[in-house]
Every structure is written in C-alpha cells, then in structure tokens.
Amino acid sequence: MKVVRELHYEDDKFNDNTVTDHEGRFTFSRKTLRTRRVLFDYSIYLFLSVADHPTTGEQNRFFDIRWGNRLDGKALNLLMSDMQCELTADAKDFSLKNLEVPERAAPWFSAKCTFTHANTALYSDKEIEAQMQELDRIVDQQGIIRVR
C-alpha cells in the first residue's frame, strides 16, 4: 500500500510517500524543516495516511499530530519507531510525554495505532486522570472557572 506523509510547517506544505512491504512495514527518511521565525510560535502538523485504501477508496489518515514549535523529541521518535496500525479501527487520542523536560507540555495526537513503546512515551489513562484531578484541585483552590 502507498503511505503518504504530509508535513505542514508555517505556511509551507511538504508531501512524500513510500510503499509498504508485503508485511505492511514502511519507513520514511528523516525530514528537517527550518523556520525563519525566531520570537513567535508556529504550528507544525504531521499526518500519515494510506492512499486508495481498499475499503474506503480514499485516503485514510491513521496518524495525526499537531503542535506548536516542534515535532521532534525522544518520545515521538521512540513511539514512531515501532507502531502497529489498523486502518479499520476508530482513531484514539493519546497524550505524548515530554521526556526531555517532563514538567513541560507535550502534544496530544490521534491515531489508529498501538505502540510498542507506549509505556515509555505515552501517558496512561490513569496518569491522565490524575493530571485532570490535580488541575481541577488547582482550579477549585484558586476559584477559577474552567470550561471543559
């Protein structure tokens, strides 16, 4: 199958593709994008999809991540080094860890995949729930109104 990689970076768009082997494995070469901006945030998107999926007849996105400033780091690289995707599955949301600076935020993303290194690179549902409870506690303590 033909796998399409779309990268959106500032106002630029980069597309390339590769073909899976007989077991569905694929790789992309590393792509480095540079920005001219220094002081302001910018958005980066990475989408992976399969062109001409036999059950849909159209592109089928199975990995979708969007973040400001950068899309690299140990967690994302580790995660994407070994993932198993099921094109007929429903997409699920995941929360990526920031392994370099754990107290800083990292992106949420959507995928129809499971990840061999999920325990290292992703927050578990239990960890996310604990984070949400802590945020609720802080909001209540400070009297802030929060909309979900």
Summary of the structure (lengths in Angstrom):
residues: 148
radius of gyration: 17.4
end to end distance: 39.3
largest distance: 57.3
contacts: 347
relative contact order: 0.14
helix: 20%
strand: 34%
